[in-house]
């Protein structure tokens, strides 16, 4: 679906604000005690646990439900009710599986056709989650390009996220530039072979959009500025190498035309 960019303010409280709005947008959805389920693998006790207030659902209860949602436990309506808690837990890495699993379930449930207030709340939450990620140093399972790959499976337009990344790069040098360096130095992207950008995404459209953003002059300018500003820090070598690789990637794209 086209992403509805909400123009979210950036700040330490933005994620909490978006999370509260997410829960609020779905607050009127009621638990269905008689939801469809497989009686062999979903017990009455399981159903009772899922009846708790959504914001209080335990991570293990949400994980068990999401894993079975749409097959042996509940349908799109039931996943819709639990979606705020599932998204919140996934953002905080509190589910025992990749957030990609949850996003695929939401896509299968047709989340983009849910009421506009709910869709808008999810869009706001995803953008707030993205801002929070960019402001945090990359680590295993917490890299910007991996988050984008997962998100591209359920939104058709990465532009709001890429614009947010550009804005973050234009600010004080730090994690946003290091996330970019990780893409260039520690991913499957090969700078001399621009077509390798497709290895980072599951769709050609997302790869093309990200590749065009990566090759934009402003992206290289921001990366160079960060490399200069962070000289002498633990990130120096990675940023210097990233500048070289991005320069080669841009040149290779020109040759490939």
N, C-alpha and C positions, 0 to 999 in steps of 0.2 A: 504494500500500500504506500502511497505518497506520505512521507512523514510530515506530521503537523508540527512545525517548529513553534514552540510557545514563547520564545523570547525570554527564557528563564534567566533570572538574575544569578550571577556567579558569586558564591561566598560560602563560608563554612556551614551556614544554616540551610543552604539551598536544597541539599539532599534530604534533610529532615522535613523541610516544608513540603517537598514533592512527595515524600513518603506518606505524610499525614494526609495530603490531598488524595493520594492514591487509595488509601483505606476509606476515606470519606466518600469517594465517588462510587464505591461498591457497597456501601454500608447497608443499603436497603435489601440486598439479596439474602434470602432466607435459606437456611439449611433444609435439605429435603431428606427426612428420615427414610422415606420409601424410594430413594434413588436406586436405579438399577445397579446390581452388583452380583458377582459370582459368590454364591453362598459357600463354596468350597474354599475360597481364599480370602474372603472378606467377612469378618465376623460382626456380630451385633456390637461388640465392644469397639471395633474399628469405627463403625458408623457413629457411635456415641462420642468417641474422641474427636471426630471431625465436626461435631455439632458445637464445639466451643466457639467463643467469639473469635473471628478470623485473626485479629491481631495477636491473639494469645495462643494460636495453634502451635504445638511443639514442632520443631524441625523434623523429627522422625515421623510424625504423623503426616505432615505435608509431603515429605519425600515418598512415603509409601503410597499416598493417594496419587500424587503426580505420576509416579511410575506406572500406575494401573489405570489412570484416567483415560476414558475413551475406549477402553477394552473390557476390563473386568470390574471396573469400579467407577460409576458415575458417567456423565456425558459432558458436553460442552457447557451446559448451564451450571453444573456443579464445579467444574474447573473455573468458570467465570467468577464464582463466589470466592474461591480460594486464591485466585490470581494475585491479589495484592500481597498476601503473606508469602506466596511462593516467589514472587519477584523480589521482595524485600530480602528474603533468606538467600536467594541465589546471588544477589548483589553483595551480600556479606560473606559469601562462600560457606554457607551453613547447610547446604544440601550435599548429599554424598555423591552427586553426579554433576556433570557439566551443566551450566546454565543453558547450553545449547539444547539439551533435552527438554527443558521447560519451554523454551521459545518455540521449538518444533511442535510441542503439544498445544501451545496457544495458537499457532498458525493453523493447526488442524481443526481447532475449535472455532476458527473464523473470527479471531479477536478484532480484526479491523472492521467488522460489520456490527460490533456491539454498539450500544448507545454512544453518541458523540462525547458525552461527559466522561465516560469510561475510557474511550479511546484517547481522548485528550490527556487524561490523568496518566495513562501508561506512557504516552509520548513524553510528557513532562518528567516522569520518573526516569525513563531511559536517558534523557538528556542530562538530568541531574546526576545520575550514576556515572555517566561519561565524564562530566566535569570533575567529579570526585576522583575517578580513576586517573585522569590526566594530571591531577595535582599530587598524586602519590607516586613515589619511585616505583619503577617496574620491578617485578619479581616473578618467580615461577608461577604460572597460571594467572598472572596479573599484568598482561602486556596489551597495549592499546590495539595493535593490529589483530590480535586474537579475539578481543572483545568485539571489534568491528565485524570480523568474519561471522561471528555468531549472530550479531544483530542484523546483519544484511540478509539473513535468512527470513526475517519477518518484516523488514521495512524495505521499500523499493528505492528509497533515495537516501544516500549517505551524506548529502550536502550539509544538513544542519550540524552533523557531527564533525565533518571536515572543517567547516567554518569555525566551529568552536575550538578545534585544534589549532587553527591558524591564529585565532585570537589569543589562545593560551601561549603560543610560541612568541607572539609579539610582546608578551609581558615579561616579568623578571625571568632570567634564564634558570632552568631547573628541570624538574621531572618531565614537562611536555616535550622538551628537546631530547631528553634521554629516551623517552618512549619512541621518538622518531628514529633515534640512533639504533635502537633495538631492531626495528624493522629492517634497517639497511645492513646491519652487521650480523644479526642473529636469527634471521628468518630464512625462508627458502627463496627469497628474492635474489637473483643474480644480476648485478648491475650492468654487465655487458650484454645481457640477454633480456631486454625489456619484456618479452613475452612471458617471462617467468613470473610476472606479477599475477598471473592466473592461479599460481600455486597458493596464493594467500587467501583466495575467496572461492566460494562454491558456485558463483555465477559470473559470467563474463561481464555483465553490466556493472556489478560492484567492483570488479577488478579494473575495468576501464575508468570508472569514476575515481577510484583511489589512485590509479596510475597517473591520471591527468593532474590531480591535486599534488601528487608527489613531485611531478616534473615542473610545476609552476615556479617561476622565478622567485616569488616571495618565500616559498618553502625553503629553498636553498639559502636565501638571504638570512632567514631566521636561524637556520641551523648553523651557518657560519658565525653569526653574532653570538650564539650560545657557546660555540666552541671557543671563541676568543674570550668570552666572559668567564668561562669555567676552566680556563687554562690553569694547570697546577692542582686540579682536584682529581679525585679518583675516577671521574668520568672523562678525563682529558683524552686518553687514547681512543676510547670508543667513539667520542664525538669527532675527533680528527679523522678517524677511519671512515666514519659515516659521511662526512663532508666529501671525502674523496669518492666514495661509492655513489653518492647522489649525483656528483658531477659527471661520473662515468655513465650513470643511468640516463641522465638527461641527454648526453651526447649520443648514446646508443639509440634512444627513441628518435632523434633527428635522423640518424643514419637509416633507421628502419622505415622511414616514410617513403 
